[in-house]
Amino acid sequence: MSIDKRKNIDMTEGEPLKLLLTFAIPILFGNIFQLLYNMADSIIVGRFVSADALAAVGTCTSPFGMFVSLNMGAATGVGILVAQFFGAHKENKIQALVINSLLIMSITSVILGVIGVLLAPRILVLLGAPQEVLTDAITYLRIIFLGLLGSSFYNMEAGVLRSLGDSKMPLYFLVFSSILNTILDILCVTVFHLGVLGVGLATVISQYVVAVVTFYFARKKYSYFRFGFRDIRLDGSLTGKILKAGVPLALQNSTISLSNVFLQRFVNSFGATVMAAHTVAMKFDNINNMPLGATMMALSTFTGQNIGAKKMDRIKKAYRVLWLFAIGFSAVMFAFGHLGGRAFMSLFSTDEAVIEYGVIAIGIYSGFVLFLSNIYINRAVINGSGDTRYSMFGGFMEVLGRVGFALLFIYVFKMGMRGIWYACVANWGTTGVYYLVRYLSGKWKEKAFT
């Protein structure tokens, strides 16, 4: 099956820096729009509903993220396979990969969505959600679980497109989704007065719309997405590769999300004010993650294509380039966090206690961005190479680290709420060392699927 090379970025040829920037910038803009939506979501809830409603939405982020991360891990595994097959010029396998991945995604998303809806009250009680936010939190969590299939389909579609080198199409539809979501938020909350129910409905509707629209336009642009019902069948060999690549990353993502669930349990123990502050502080942490996530996707795709083409020296060159970027970015975020933390918090809340706690969290996070960069850069190479089992154990390590450090800082060192945020950055440090050791060992070079 042929492919129009003009539609993609072939990362096996050309200057790595230029290729990485060309690929990463659309992803970064997409992340910015997604962040803007998330910020708008929180601003609308915090200012037009209540601080308790903001806390209710915030406490749902971690448990829902744990379910989403399972399918996102599978999508990442498929993306690794697509990138490696593309780099190795085995393009005849890609359509079958798309079909098999969408079948697997459909089954897992429906199962996980039903489980989430049924267990939402129990999950939130186990998280220790305060009584004053529990009703709204149950409503919101159940609604967004209904959108799991839509978000999973979009993530799979976007992952395949990016692995082919097309990072622009996912950007266009992510922007569309973010704008649609924000408009629906405003209508549901300020016009129809549906509170957190309306915020959840807006999210679900936009997720399904963007999944359908992305698939429609992907079919028009790429032959890999043009298949009929007769073509839909499982290929045992490819399914095995998908599971081999995707299951470890699904477990990695879910265990990382599980660590966030445990962390949310600690946050909830300090009450609704700290919960609201933590919710906003995590928006700042998302700003840290945006450029790092974009460069990780770029480096992962770059690694996948070049390891498929057996061009290891290009991977090492790209790795060095991104380290220079990480150093500069860490300095910028340190300045932003320490000089602009209060202004950032004031966008989301007028409650002085919420603002004060949030400033503390932002100050801690902004001081250790280089630790976070170390994780992203090394994990990008390891994942892109196909060394997904090592990443899986990295996810387990993050659970132990985040929970262990939280227990140590909060209950042994008596650091109170500050222990929550210091536990996060301590975990960044230890996890980053774990991935760095693997990169330096060079064992990831032997893990390609092609």
Helices and strands as residue ranges (DSSP letters): G 5-7, H 16-48, H 51-87, G 91-93, H 94-126, H 131-145, H 148-163, H 168-186, I 187-191, H 195-221, G 223-225, G 229-231, H 236-268, H 272-308, H 312-346, H 352-366, H 369-385, H 388-407, I 408-412, H 418-441, G 443-446
